Amino acid sequence: MAEDSGTLWGLVEEFVTGQQDSKAAEVASGVKDGDFTVLQVVESLGSCLANTEPRTRSRGVQLLSQVLQQCYSKLTEKEVEVLVVFYENRLKDHHLIVPHVLQGLKALSMCDVLPPGLAVSVLKSIFQEVHVQSLMQMDRYTVYMIITNFMKIREEELKNLGADFTFGFIQVMDGEKDPRNLLVAFHIVHDIIAKHYNLGPFVEELFEVTSCYFPIDFHPPPNDPHGLTREDLILGLRAVLTATPRFAEFLLPLLIEKMDSDVQSAKLDSLQTLSAACAVYEQKELKEFLTSLWSSIRREVFQTASEKIEAGGLSALQSLSSCLSRSVLTADSEDYLDTVLNNVLQDCKHHLCEPDMKLVWPSAKLLQAAAGASSRACRKVTSSVLPLLLEQYSQQAQSNQRRTILEMTVGFLKLQSKWSDEEDENGLGAFKAALCSMVYSAVTDPSSQVHLAAVKALTVLGTQKGFLSAADIDLVVGHLTRLILMETDLQSCNAAIEASGSLAKIHPSAFITRMIPQLSSRLWTEPMEINANDNNGIQGNALRIRCLEALAAVSTHQSIVRETVPILLDYVKQAQEGKAAINSDDIVSVCKSLHQVAVQCQPDAESMQFYHNAVVPCLLSLTVQAAIQESGTPSTEHVLLQDAVVSAMVPVISAACTYLSPEFGASSVSRIVNLFLDGDVSLLSENNFSCKFQPFQMDASTEPQSRLVALLMACVCSLPRKVEIPHLVRLLQHLLSLSLSGRSSFAYSTSSKCFAGLINKFPTGEPLDEILQDAARRIESGLVDEPNRIQAITLLAWVTKALILRYHPLNGQLTNRMIDLLSDRELGVSVADLFSLLVSDSADILNKACHADIRIMFRQRFFTENVPKLVQGFHSASRDDKPNYLKALSHVLNSLPKQVLMTELPSLLSLLLEALSCPDQVVQLSTLTCLEPLLLEAADILSVHMDTLITKLLSLSSSPAMAVRITALKCMLALTKLPLHMLMPYKQQVIRALAKPLDDKKRLVRKEAVEARCQWFLLGSPGS
């Protein structure tokens, strides 16, 4: 024990007199280990603390406080009591000691064993003995943290202090200027109010000590290490100012004063603070200021050119109206909501009669803001405004004026639907006839702009529950159908299609009886018939596409889906049977519509099951029948077997399978797999075929059948991972064989994708390892076999991607093989292009929508593991092969986040610059796209390469490829943000060189050239 005391005394002596700060950590470690206690530390400091020299006493207290900061959790209640008394006495000591005393008290304020009453004692001592605002920023922050800690653990004790606590804190905070301290102080004030501490007679003082910072005028310095923002302070102060209605008499005059100022930020802050205050205040706090508040809000909305201030003003008015709407009226009380709304109507309503004047929209927005607060406000405003708008519409003849009136009407109708009341037909019953008459008139107006507004009005009226009768709904659907089928303006047609989708959910029967039959009949109308019967200028193909888009859009209700899906499938059937002149573009359009229907069905399990049962067997039946018919003949003869058509069917089937339940999915996939493996056609609606379906038999006669593996891929690769796929190993073997020996590029590439999609989800274990080893062996054989080398690298790329995504150990071996193949004379270019596939997102498989196994940050991991190999390979490659490595590298870099690239840029920049000289335009574009966002962040790195960089960018601004020219000019523009001293030596050279692209034959290139050259011209000029 004596030895421990000697050790402790030595550590104390070295800290106090030897000025070795590290000894405090050793003392703290000894206390934690139980070698000595905190009270022993105090005893060993006895001579230091009694020393007449303030600096020596300060070092002693500093040591003790640093020990407590690490060991406060080990203190006993008795030790805490002794230390608190000690520190309270030291608060009266020399000012050099006070900061260290506060650090010790902060440590004690976090003790769980703090005896009752000591928190109050400590705070009284700080309030009485410490002039806080004379302390340094860190020491003031410590005081705030002591108060915060005590408020958390000793709330009731502090409340017993009454108003003395509030007054003491006001003295502590008064005059605070540091933003870091202010943020904590604001939180303390908010807690004082929110937790109902006694404010006593100091309400105004507490408001004044915080409101003096309003509005916040703080702008953090660049690269501020504290991360404190102006918004943090604004929100902290706003929470204080709006925390209690007792501040209202002081806050509202302040807000009115700041709204009248010329400072835009003060106006915005005031309006937003008013909105927040109205959520807390009641009518009694606002009534004296209502006229002034309305006057200020009206002026800001009428006069401002700032959208933010306008939005703040509208929000403030709505909050004000909402606050007054909450007030409970008695028989003898005044209705201040009515007073405010009368003022708004009086000042704004007459402007609605001037649709061409600039105040019409500000007035309409103010009226809508006031009406949007409550049902009562909405009823009063709309009952006054709607008759005026209806009258104005009938009096105005010009289309732009009518459009303005309609758009304003739509705004009020939307508000009315928000506060719908079934008892009175949403409050619009009195205006129904006039509204319908106006909207029906507008929807037949010659102006397309009026049509757009009318369609919005139709949508709003149609969604008002109980407002329109069944006959009215039929009329609305009739108008929408006419716009879809006959309107030449595409914008109006699209608006009608969108409106139909919204209304079909609510009124499905009207669309089933009124719209869908017409869309279906026009779908089969030949172009010759359209031109003969309708003089509307719509070509047959355009009309067909409109019908398909509309059929998909209205398929938002289960009953409609049951009508539209058979129509769309019947169109595909006609193509299979050859009964109509249908080309591949028509079938692709049908598939897009079917896909949209599937996406809309996904939230509804019953609709999804119907869709799957109707669509998947039908498409498989039609394509299988077409493939069997075409066996032995060129596959391009049948429209359903063309690449574009089969590819368009993939997302349709994929969407139908993605969200199936495990039970239904297992049943479905079992029959589909049996179809492809064994030719079991029981799944298909048409199964009377002349020969067996054998898609995996690789000969010329079955080549059309092999193309349908894409549809198998769409099904099995999109299923949830919980769904078990039968005969999976056998299926993978067939896919592997087709991938390596397929006759058409479409067949072997889709087979490779299907194999990869299944491998990605295959459970980890020995069966997977055996399949992968077999695949790797057969790929190697394929790379040697001359006719199948392209098939082999395609399969290699897809399997590598599948393993990269799930981070399988074999991915490194396969990636290395791809890197080696970059030096292959025949395959190098193709392999370089495939590196883009490895790191990019795939649309049809191996994505999250298809439930693929994708590990986070797989691109960063791939970059870290393989870019050094690509760089090494580039340096050791022959001159002819170097472009392949550059292309592969540029693909990888282009897929990475900027933050990752920045750390590696110094080592890669020279390679990127060399890639700009590569003759391959894909490499050039990819490298430029990668460089552009990095130019602003890498001034130091670029400084030694500026000459090379500018020379290459200027050369590429004359590239034959437009995309390369545009991106090079964007890079030249980005360079102007670099430090001036780096750019001035090149200014004249760049300005001369950029004169050439000013005459480029492409407008987009000229646009970028003008912008870049202007910025280079302005370099070094005053104010630039």
SVG drawing of the C-alpha trace seen along z (x, -y; Angstrom):
<svg xmlns="http://www.w3.org/2000/svg" viewBox="-78 -47 87 82">
<polyline fill="none" stroke="black" stroke-width="0.4" points="0.0,0.0 2.9,-2.3 4.3,-1.5 1.0,-2.5 1.0,-5.8 4.5,-6.5 3.6,-5.8 0.6,-8.1 2.6,-10.9 5.2,-10.6 2.6,-10.8 1.0,-13.8 4.4,-15.5 5.3,-14.9 1.9,-16.3 1.8,-19.4 5.5,-20.5 6.8,-18.5 4.0,-19.7 3.6,-16.2 0.0,-16.0 0.1,-12.3 0.4,-11.4 -3.3,-12.2 -4.2,-9.2 -1.9,-7.0 -3.6,-8.2 -7.0,-7.6 -5.9,-4.1 -4.8,-3.4 -8.2,-4.5 -10.0,-2.3 -7.7,0.7 -8.4,0.1 -4.7,-0.7 -5.9,-3.9 -9.1,-5.8 -10.2,-9.2 -10.0,-10.5 -6.4,-9.3 -5.8,-11.4 -7.3,-14.4 -5.1,-13.7 -2.0,-13.4 -2.9,-16.8 -3.0,-18.4 0.1,-20.5 -0.6,-21.5 -4.2,-22.7 -2.9,-24.7 -0.1,-26.3 -0.1,-30.1 0.7,-30.1 -2.6,-30.0 -1.0,-28.1 0.1,-25.3 -3.4,-25.1 -4.8,-25.2 -2.7,-22.2 -3.8,-20.2 -7.5,-20.8 -6.9,-20.1 -5.4,-16.7 -8.3,-15.8 -10.9,-16.9 -9.3,-14.9 -9.3,-11.8 -13.0,-12.3 -13.9,-12.6 -12.7,-9.1 -13.7,-7.6 -17.0,-9.3 -18.9,-6.1 -16.8,-4.4 -17.5,-7.0 -19.5,-6.3 -22.2,-8.6 -19.9,-9.7 -17.1,-10.5 -19.4,-12.5 -20.6,-14.5 -17.1,-15.3 -16.0,-16.3 -19.0,-18.6 -18.3,-20.5 -14.6,-20.7 -15.4,-22.0 -18.0,-24.5 -15.4,-26.1 -12.9,-26.2 -15.4,-28.2 -14.4,-31.1 -10.8,-30.7 -8.6,-32.4 -10.1,-32.7 -7.4,-30.5 -8.8,-27.6 -12.5,-28.0 -12.4,-26.3 -10.9,-23.1 -13.5,-23.3 -16.2,-23.4 -14.8,-20.3 -14.9,-18.4 -18.4,-19.5 -19.4,-18.4 -18.0,-14.9 -19.9,-14.8 -23.1,-15.9 -23.1,-12.6 -22.9,-10.5 -25.8,-8.2 -25.1,-8.3 -25.3,-12.1 -26.9,-12.7 -30.2,-14.6 -29.9,-18.4 -26.4,-18.6 -27.6,-19.5 -29.4,-22.6 -26.3,-23.4 -23.9,-23.3 -26.1,-25.4 -26.6,-28.0 -22.9,-28.2 -22.4,-28.6 -25.1,-31.3 -23.6,-33.2 -19.9,-32.8 -19.2,-32.5 -19.6,-35.3 -20.2,-32.8 -19.9,-35.2 -16.4,-36.2 -15.2,-32.6 -13.8,-31.1 -16.2,-29.4 -15.3,-25.9 -15.8,-26.8 -19.2,-28.4 -20.1,-25.2 -19.2,-23.2 -21.6,-25.3 -24.4,-24.6 -23.7,-20.9 -23.7,-20.8 -27.2,-22.4 -28.3,-20.0 -27.1,-17.0 -28.9,-18.1 -32.1,-18.8 -32.1,-15.2 -31.5,-13.5 -32.7,-16.0 -35.7,-17.7 -37.9,-17.8 -35.1,-19.2 -34.5,-22.0 -38.2,-22.8 -38.2,-23.3 -35.9,-26.3 -38.9,-28.0 -38.3,-31.1 -34.7,-31.4 -33.6,-28.7 -35.0,-30.5 -33.5,-33.8 -30.1,-32.1 -30.1,-30.6 -31.0,-34.0 -27.9,-35.5 -25.8,-32.6 -27.0,-32.9 -27.2,-36.7 -24.7,-37.9 -23.8,-34.5 -22.4,-34.8 -20.9,-31.5 -23.2,-29.4 -22.1,-26.1 -23.1,-27.3 -26.3,-29.0 -27.6,-25.7 -27.2,-24.1 -28.7,-27.1 -31.7,-27.1 -32.4,-23.5 -32.2,-24.3 -34.7,-27.2 -37.0,-24.9 -36.9,-22.3 -37.5,-24.9 -40.7,-25.9 -41.8,-22.4 -41.2,-20.7 -43.1,-23.5 -40.4,-25.0 -41.6,-28.0 -40.9,-31.2 -42.3,-33.5 -42.0,-37.2 -39.2,-36.5 -41.3,-35.6 -40.3,-38.7 -36.7,-38.5 -36.5,-34.9 -38.0,-35.9 -35.6,-38.9 -32.5,-36.9 -33.4,-34.5 -35.3,-36.7 -32.3,-39.1 -30.8,-36.4 -33.8,-36.6 -33.5,-36.3 -30.4,-34.1 -27.6,-35.7 -24.9,-33.0 -23.0,-31.5 -20.5,-28.8 -17.0,-29.0 -16.0,-26.7 -15.1,-23.2 -16.4,-23.9 -15.2,-21.0 -18.2,-21.3 -20.8,-20.7 -23.1,-23.4 -25.4,-24.9 -27.5,-28.0 -30.6,-25.8 -29.7,-24.1 -29.7,-27.5 -32.9,-28.7 -34.8,-25.6 -33.4,-25.7 -34.4,-29.3 -37.8,-28.8 -38.6,-26.0 -38.0,-28.4 -39.9,-31.3 -43.0,-29.2 -42.8,-27.0 -45.4,-28.8 -48.4,-31.2 -47.0,-33.4 -44.4,-34.7 -47.2,-35.8 -47.5,-39.4 -43.7,-39.9 -43.2,-37.6 -46.0,-38.7 -44.9,-42.4 -41.3,-41.2 -42.5,-39.1 -44.5,-41.9 -41.5,-44.2 -39.1,-41.7 -41.7,-41.0 -41.6,-44.7 -37.8,-44.7 -35.9,-44.6 -33.9,-41.5 -35.3,-38.5 -34.0,-35.9 -35.6,-37.8 -39.0,-37.9 -38.8,-34.1 -37.8,-33.3 -40.6,-35.4 -43.2,-33.8 -42.1,-30.3 -41.9,-31.2 -45.4,-32.6 -46.6,-29.3 -45.0,-27.4 -46.4,-29.7 -50.0,-29.3 -49.8,-25.6 -49.4,-26.6 -51.4,-29.8 -55.1,-30.2 -57.5,-32.9 -57.0,-35.0 -53.2,-35.4 -53.7,-36.4 -56.8,-38.6 -55.0,-41.9 -52.6,-41.4 -54.8,-39.8 -55.1,-42.9 -51.4,-43.7 -50.5,-40.0 -52.8,-39.8 -51.5,-43.1 -47.9,-41.9 -48.7,-38.4 -50.7,-40.0 -48.0,-42.4 -45.3,-39.7 -47.4,-37.4 -48.5,-40.3 -45.1,-41.9 -42.3,-39.3 -40.4,-37.9 -39.2,-35.0 -41.0,-31.7 -39.8,-30.8 -41.3,-33.9 -44.5,-33.4 -44.8,-29.9 -43.9,-31.0 -46.6,-33.6 -49.3,-31.2 -48.3,-28.7 -48.5,-31.3 -52.0,-32.4 -53.1,-28.8 -51.7,-28.2 -53.3,-31.4 -56.7,-30.4 -56.2,-26.9 -55.5,-28.3 -58.6,-30.4 -60.7,-27.5 -59.7,-25.5 -61.2,-28.1 -64.4,-27.2 -67.1,-29.8 -69.5,-30.8 -72.7,-32.8 -71.1,-36.1 -67.7,-35.6 -66.5,-37.1 -65.7,-34.8 -62.3,-36.0 -62.0,-33.4 -64.9,-35.0 -63.2,-38.4 -59.9,-37.3 -61.7,-35.5 -63.8,-38.6 -60.5,-40.6 -59.0,-38.1 -62.1,-38.0 -62.3,-41.8 -58.7,-42.2 -58.4,-39.3 -61.7,-38.4 -62.0,-41.3 -58.6,-40.4 -60.2,-37.2 -62.2,-39.2 -58.9,-40.2 -57.6,-36.9 -54.9,-38.7 -53.5,-40.8 -50.5,-39.8 -52.3,-39.7 -54.9,-37.1 -52.8,-34.1 -51.4,-35.6 -55.0,-36.4 -56.2,-32.9 -53.3,-31.3 -54.1,-33.4 -57.8,-32.5 -56.9,-28.8 -54.4,-29.0 -57.1,-30.5 -59.7,-28.0 -57.4,-25.0 -57.3,-25.4 -60.6,-23.9 -64.0,-22.8 -65.6,-25.9 -63.0,-28.2 -63.3,-26.2 -67.1,-26.4 -67.1,-30.2 -64.4,-30.9 -65.7,-28.6 -69.3,-29.7 -68.1,-33.2 -65.5,-32.5 -67.1,-29.8 -70.1,-31.8 -67.7,-34.6 -65.5,-32.2 -68.4,-30.5 -69.7,-33.9 -66.3,-35.0 -65.9,-31.9 -69.1,-32.6 -68.1,-36.2 -64.6,-35.6 -64.1,-34.6 -60.3,-34.2 -58.9,-30.8 -56.0,-31.8 -58.4,-33.7 -60.8,-30.7 -57.8,-28.4 -56.8,-30.6 -60.3,-30.6 -60.5,-26.8 -57.2,-26.2 -58.3,-28.4 -61.5,-26.5 -59.7,-23.2 -57.7,-24.5 -60.8,-25.3 -62.5,-22.0 -59.4,-20.1 -59.7,-21.9 -63.4,-21.1 -62.7,-17.4 -60.1,-17.6 -62.9,-18.7 -65.6,-16.5 -68.9,-16.2 -71.3,-13.5 -74.3,-15.2 -74.2,-18.1 -72.6,-16.5 -69.2,-17.9 -70.6,-21.4 -70.8,-21.8 -74.5,-20.8 -75.6,-24.3 -73.0,-24.7 -73.3,-21.3 -75.2,-22.3 -73.1,-25.4 -69.8,-23.5 -70.7,-20.6 -71.9,-23.0 -68.6,-24.9 -66.4,-21.8 -68.3,-20.1 -68.1,-23.3 -64.4,-23.6 -63.6,-20.0 -65.0,-20.7 -63.2,-24.0 -61.0,-24.3 -58.0,-25.2 -55.8,-22.4 -54.7,-24.4 -58.3,-24.7 -58.7,-20.9 -55.9,-20.3 -57.5,-22.4 -60.9,-20.9 -59.5,-17.3 -58.1,-18.2 -61.5,-19.6 -63.2,-16.4 -60.8,-14.3 -61.5,-16.3 -65.3,-16.3 -65.2,-12.5 -63.3,-11.8 -65.8,-13.8 -67.8,-11.1 -71.5,-11.3 -71.2,-14.5 -71.8,-13.2 -74.6,-10.9 -74.2,-7.8 -75.3,-9.6 -72.8,-12.4 -70.0,-9.8 -71.0,-8.2 -70.8,-11.7 -67.3,-12.3 -66.1,-8.9 -67.5,-9.8 -65.6,-13.0 -62.3,-11.3 -62.8,-8.6 -63.4,-11.3 -60.2,-13.1 -58.2,-9.8 -59.5,-8.7 -60.0,-12.0 -57.9,-14.8 -54.9,-15.7 -53.0,-17.4 -50.9,-14.7 -50.7,-16.6 -54.5,-16.7 -54.7,-13.0 -52.1,-12.0 -53.9,-14.1 -57.1,-12.3 -55.4,-8.9 -54.0,-9.8 -57.4,-11.1 -59.0,-7.9 -56.5,-5.9 -57.4,-7.9 -61.2,-7.7 -61.3,-4.0 -60.4,-3.0 -63.6,-4.8 -66.0,-4.1 -64.9,-0.9 -68.3,0.1 -68.6,-3.2 -65.2,-2.5 -66.1,1.1 -69.3,0.2 -68.4,-3.2 -64.7,-3.3 -63.2,0.2 -65.5,1.3 -64.6,-1.7 -60.9,-1.3 -61.1,2.4 -62.9,1.7 -60.5,-1.1 -57.6,1.2 -58.6,3.3 -59.4,0.4 -57.1,0.4 -55.4,-2.9 -57.4,-3.0 -60.7,-2.9 -59.5,-5.7 -58.6,-8.1 -61.9,-7.4 -64.2,-7.8 -62.5,-10.4 -61.1,-13.6 -59.0,-14.1 -55.5,-13.7 -54.6,-10.8 -52.7,-8.0 -53.6,-4.4 -50.5,-3.4 -50.7,-6.5 -54.4,-5.7 -53.5,-2.1 -50.8,-3.1 -53.2,-5.5 -55.7,-2.7 -53.1,-0.4 -51.9,-3.1 -55.4,-3.8 -56.3,-0.2 -53.3,0.2 -53.9,-3.1 -57.5,-2.2 -56.5,1.3 -56.5,0.1 -59.4,2.1 -59.8,5.9 -63.0,5.9 -61.3,3.8 -58.2,6.0 -60.5,9.0 -61.7,7.0 -58.6,5.4 -56.1,8.3 -58.1,10.6 -58.3,7.8 -54.6,7.3 -53.9,11.0 -56.4,11.4 -54.3,8.9 -51.2,11.1 -53.3,14.2 -54.3,12.5 -50.6,12.0 -49.9,15.7 -52.7,16.8 -51.8,14.3 -55.3,12.9 -54.2,9.3 -51.3,7.2 -49.5,6.9 -45.8,6.1 -43.3,6.5 -43.7,2.9 -47.4,3.5 -46.7,6.6 -44.0,4.7 -46.5,1.9 -49.0,4.6 -46.3,6.1 -45.6,2.6 -49.2,2.3 -49.4,5.7 -46.3,4.9 -48.0,1.7 -51.1,3.7 -48.9,6.1 -47.2,3.3 -50.6,1.9 -51.9,5.3 -48.9,6.1 -50.5,4.6 -53.6,6.8 -52.8,10.5 -56.1,11.6 -55.6,9.4 -52.0,10.6 -53.1,14.3 -55.7,13.7 -53.1,11.8 -50.6,14.6 -53.1,17.4 -54.3,15.4 -51.0,14.0 -48.2,16.5 -49.9,19.6 -51.2,17.6 -47.9,16.0 -46.1,19.3 -48.7,21.1 -48.6,18.6 -44.8,18.5 -44.4,22.3 -46.9,22.8 -45.1,20.3 -41.7,21.9 -43.0,25.4 -44.6,24.1 -41.3,22.4 -39.0,25.4 -36.7,25.9 -37.4,22.4 -35.8,19.0 -37.1,17.8 -37.5,14.2 -40.5,15.3 -42.8,15.3 -43.4,12.0 -43.7,13.6 -40.2,15.0 -38.4,11.8 -35.8,10.7 -37.6,7.4 -40.9,9.2 -39.5,12.0 -37.5,9.4 -40.6,7.3 -42.4,10.4 -39.6,10.9 -40.7,8.0 -44.3,9.0 -43.7,12.6 -41.2,11.4 -43.7,8.9 -46.3,11.7 -43.9,13.9 -42.1,11.5 -44.7,11.2 -46.3,14.7 -46.9,16.4 -44.5,19.3 -47.3,21.9 -48.7,20.6 -45.2,19.7 -44.0,23.3 -47.0,24.8 -46.6,22.4 -42.8,22.8 -43.1,26.6 -45.3,26.7 -43.1,24.1 -39.9,26.1 -41.6,29.3 -42.6,27.6 -39.0,26.7 -37.3,29.8 -39.8,32.5 -42.1,30.9 -45.1,31.2 -47.6,28.9 -50.4,29.3 -49.8,25.8 -50.6,24.3 -54.1,23.3 -53.3,24.5 -51.5,27.8 -52.3,29.7 -48.9,29.5 -47.5,31.3 -44.2,32.2 -42.6,32.1 -41.3,28.9 -37.6,29.4 -35.9,26.0 -32.6,27.5 -32.1,29.8 -29.4,28.0 -29.9,28.4 -31.2,26.2 -34.8,27.5 -35.2,26.5 -33.4,23.2 -36.7,21.2 -37.6,23.1 -34.3,22.3 -35.1,18.6 -37.9,19.1 -35.5,19.8 -35.8,16.0 -39.3,16.6 -38.1,19.4 -35.6,16.9 -38.3,14.3 -40.2,16.8 -37.5,18.7 -35.1,15.8 -37.8,13.4 -39.3,15.7 -38.7,15.0 -35.9,17.0 -38.3,18.9 -39.8,20.6 -38.1,23.9 -37.5,24.6 -37.8,28.3 -35.2,30.3 -32.8,27.3 -29.5,29.1 -30.8,30.8 -32.1,27.4 -28.8,25.8 -27.0,28.5 -29.3,27.9 -28.8,24.1 -25.1,24.6 -25.0,26.7 -27.2,24.2 -25.1,21.3 -22.0,22.8 -23.4,24.4 -26.4,22.2 -26.7,21.3 -28.2,17.8 -26.7,15.0 -30.2,14.4 -30.5,18.0 -27.1,18.4 -27.0,15.0 -30.5,15.4 -29.5,19.0 -26.3,17.6 -28.4,14.9 -30.8,17.6 -27.9,19.8 -26.4,16.8 -29.7,15.7 -30.2,19.2 -26.6,19.5 -26.9,16.2 -29.7,17.6 -28.5,21.2 -28.0,22.1 -24.3,22.2 -22.9,25.7 -21.3,28.6 -23.9,28.8 -23.3,25.2 -19.5,25.8 -19.8,28.8 -22.0,26.9 -19.6,24.0 -16.5,26.2 -18.2,27.9 -19.2,24.6 -15.6,23.2 -14.2,26.4 -16.6,26.2 -16.0,22.5 -12.3,23.2 -13.0,25.8 -15.3,23.4 -12.5,20.7 -10.3,23.2 -13.0,24.4 -12.9,21.8 -16.6,21.8 -17.8,21.3 -15.5,18.7 -18.0,15.9 -20.5,18.1 -17.9,19.0 -17.0,15.4 -20.7,14.4 -21.3,17.2 -18.1,16.3 -19.2,12.7 -22.7,13.5 -21.5,16.1 -18.8,13.8 -21.4,11.1 -23.7,13.5 -20.9,14.5 -19.6,10.9 -23.0,9.8 -23.2,12.5 -19.5,12.3 -18.8,16.0 -15.1,17.1 -14.9,18.2 -15.6,14.7 -12.0,13.8 -10.8,16.7 -13.3,15.9 -12.6,12.2 -8.8,13.0 -9.7,15.1 -11.5,12.2 -8.6,9.9 -6.2,12.4 -8.5,12.5 -8.0,8.7 -4.8,9.7 -6.5,12.1 -6.2,10.9 -9.6,12.1 -11.6,11.7 -9.9,8.8 -12.2,6.0 -15.4,8.0 -14.2,8.9 -13.4,5.2 -16.9,4.3 -18.2,7.0 -16.5,5.3 -19.4,2.8 -21.8,5.7 -19.9,6.8 -20.5,3.5 -23.7,2.0 -27.3,2.7 -29.1,5.3 -32.7,4.5 -34.2,8.0 -32.2,10.3 -29.8,10.0 -31.5,7.0 -33.3,6.3 -36.7,6.5 -35.9,10.1 -34.9,10.9 -31.2,11.4 -28.6,12.0 -26.8,8.6 -24.3,7.7 -23.8,4.1 -20.8,2.2 -20.1,5.0 -18.8,2.4 -16.3,0.9 -15.1,4.4 -14.7,5.3 -12.8,2.0 -10.4,2.7 -9.7,6.2 -9.4,5.9 -8.3,2.4 -4.7,2.9 -4.7,6.1 -6.0,4.0 -3.4,1.4 -0.6,4.0 -2.0,5.7 -2.0,2.4 1.6,1.8 2.7,5.2 0.4,5.5 1.5,5.0 0.7,1.7 -2.2,3.2 -3.8,4.6 -3.5,1.6 -6.8,0.0 -8.6,3.1 -7.3,2.6 -8.2,-1.1 -11.7,-0.4 -12.2,2.2 -10.8,-0.2 -12.9,-3.1 -16.1,-0.9 -15.2,0.0 -14.3,-3.5 -17.5,-5.0 -19.7,-2.9 -18.2,-4.0 -19.3,-6.8 -17.3,-9.9 -16.1,-9.6 -14.5,-6.2 -12.8,-7.5 -11.3,-10.5 -9.1,-8.4 -7.7,-6.5 -7.4,-9.4 -3.7,-10.2 -2.6,-6.7 -5.1,-6.5 -5.1,-10.0 -2.2,-9.3 -4.0,-6.2 -7.3,-8.2 -5.4,-10.9 -3.9,-8.1 -7.4,-6.7 -8.4,-10.1 -5.9,-9.4 -7.4,-6.0 -9.0,-5.9 -12.1,-4.0 -14.9,-6.6 -16.5,-4.4 -13.4,-4.7 -13.2,-8.4 -16.8,-9.0 -16.6,-6.8 -13.4,-8.4 -14.7,-11.9 -17.9,-11.1 -15.8,-9.7 -13.5,-12.7 -16.1,-15.5 -17.4,-15.3 -13.8,-14.8 -12.3,-18.0 -13.7,-20.3 -12.5,-18.1 -8.9,-17.4 -7.2,-20.7 -3.9,-19.6 -3.7,-16.4 -4.6,-18.1 -2.0,-20.9 0.8,-18.8 -1.3,-17.4 -3.0,-20.6 -1.1,-21.0 -1.8,-17.4 -5.4,-17.6 -6.3,-20.8 -4.6,-19.7 -6.5,-16.4 -9.9,-18.0 -9.5,-20.6 -8.6,-17.9 -11.7,-15.9 -14.0,-18.9 -13.5,-18.2 -14.2,-14.5 -16.4,-12.9 -18.8,-11.7 -21.2,-14.4 -21.5,-12.9 -17.7,-13.0 -17.6,-16.7 -20.3,-17.7 -18.7,-15.9 -15.3,-17.3 -16.8,-20.8 -18.5,-20.2 -15.1,-19.2 -13.6,-22.5 -16.4,-24.3 -15.8,-22.4 -12.2,-23.4 -13.1,-27.1 -14.0,-26.4 -10.4,-25.5 -8.1,-28.1 -7.3,-31.0 -3.5,-30.5 -3.8,-27.1 -5.9,-28.4 -4.5,-31.8 -1.5,-30.4 -4.0,-28.6 -6.7,-31.2 -5.8,-32.5 -5.0,-29.1 -8.4,-27.8 -10.4,-30.8 -8.9,-30.4 -9.5,-26.7 -13.1,-27.0 -13.9,-29.2 -14.1,-26.2 -16.9,-24.3 -19.0,-27.6 -19.6,-26.7 -20.4,-23.0 -23.3,-21.7 -25.0,-20.4 -27.0,-22.9 -26.2,-21.0 -22.5,-21.2 -22.7,-24.9 -24.6,-25.5 -21.9,-23.9 -19.1,-25.7 -20.7,-29.1 -21.1,-28.4 -17.5,-27.1 -15.9,-29.9 -17.8,-32.6 -16.6,-31.3 -13.0,-31.1 -13.3,-34.7 -14.4,-35.9 -11.5,-34.3 -9.6,-37.0 -12.1,-39.7 -13.4,-41.7 -16.3,-40.0 -15.7,-36.6"/>
</svg>
